[in-house]
Amino acid sequence: MLVALFLIYALLCVVELLLMLMHWLKFKKVSLLPMEDLPKVTVLVCARNEEHNLSDCLESLMKSNYPLNQVEILVGNDNSDDGTGDIIAWFVKKYNQVQSIFIEDRKEGLIAKANVLSQLIDKSRFEYQVIIDADMIVTKDWLRYMVSALAEGNDMVSGYTQVQKSNWIANLQFMDWQSVLFTMKVMADVVRPISILGNNMAFKKKAYDQVGGFRGLGPTDVEDLGLLQRFQKSGLTTIQLLAPYGHAATKPQLTFDALLTQRCRWMNGVFTHHFILGIPSLFARLWVVFAFVVLWFDTDLALFITFYGLVTNWMKSRIVTRRTRSHNSIFLIEPIIISLLDTLAFLRLIFAGKVSWKGRKH
């Protein structure tokens, strides 16, 4: 048992070091298109009970460093029972670029976000489709960066998302997300994307139609990963963005229950759709528990596992913060807290099953 754990974490260390090397050797960049070459684009916004977030999202879109006469913003109200509809109506009245699209519930058997996006895309007019969630705030160059990546020949783009920093729990999520993005970026550049950011992504409409769109997926609550896999099976090109400009910011989870629920959703998605990757990820994310258990039998091995958990997570996060010029103080205690949160999320999934998020089970 102890030998097996040593081999697992030794292999994880080697893999992490190789990923760091490949990050510098195979990093793919995207150049911003000149303003005069920017094409027409459709921005798709799904909104479900987002009265506290939607205004900030739409205002940030209207401040984009992009010719607004080349932009249409389609907002779908996903059966909200708060003030989301009133906010959409106000923006439609104020800005010609914003349109409100009526969303039929479970149209053609689709559910959740896939149902909304499918109907929005049906109403869109332009080839370039860019998705942003209603609880996101975009920087001025975000839309230009996403479109530039499509214009370079990519059929699907996963954008660069940051967690907004404010207090210690938000900074904790910022550090963890930077570490996750490191792995996503390297895998996308060297092998193939292992996931995609459904709250910040883009694709060409012809490619979307070619793979059958969301209708081809059927009822699913992981529409982003399902669409990515269809693009990959069809041999279409994808890219993960990472740069000091053009990112979208997502609000952190500020309560323990919300943070735990979010991690349960992510973990459920990994084991449901990436089971093979889920096994090594389990050891990588729950390293504190393994180190603690091993401590009673082999102190050296416990220290080795602790070294792996602290140093590799710190290095990955630091590489991304330097690459994106989003410097942030990273304390060694943060990877420990993150690992414990993942452990609780794993136990919650085992004993409680799927969790509710915005009225839906995940």
Secondary structure as UniProt FT lines:
FT   HELIX           2..25
FT   HELIX           35..37
FT   STRAND          41..47
FT   TURN            51..53
FT   HELIX           54..62
FT   HELIX           68..70
FT   STRAND          71..77
FT   HELIX           84..94
FT   TURN            96..97
FT   STRAND          98..101
FT   TURN            105..106
FT   HELIX           107..109
FT   HELIX           112..123
FT   STRAND          128..133
FT   TURN            134..135
FT   STRAND          136..138
FT   TURN            140..141
FT   HELIX           142..151
FT   TURN            152..153
FT   STRAND          156..158
FT   STRAND          161..163
FT   HELIX           168..190
FT   TURN            198..199
FT   STRAND          200..204
FT   HELIX           205..210
FT   TURN            211..213
FT   HELIX           214..216
FT   HELIX           223..233
FT   TURN            234..235
FT   STRAND          238..240
FT   STRAND          248..250
FT   HELIX           256..273
FT   HELIX           275..285
FT   HELIX           287..294
FT   TURN            295..297
FT   HELIX           299..307
FT   HELIX           308..312
FT   HELIX           313..323
FT   TURN            324..325
FT   HELIX           333..352
FT   STRAND          356..357
FT   TURN            358..359
FT   STRAND          360..361
//
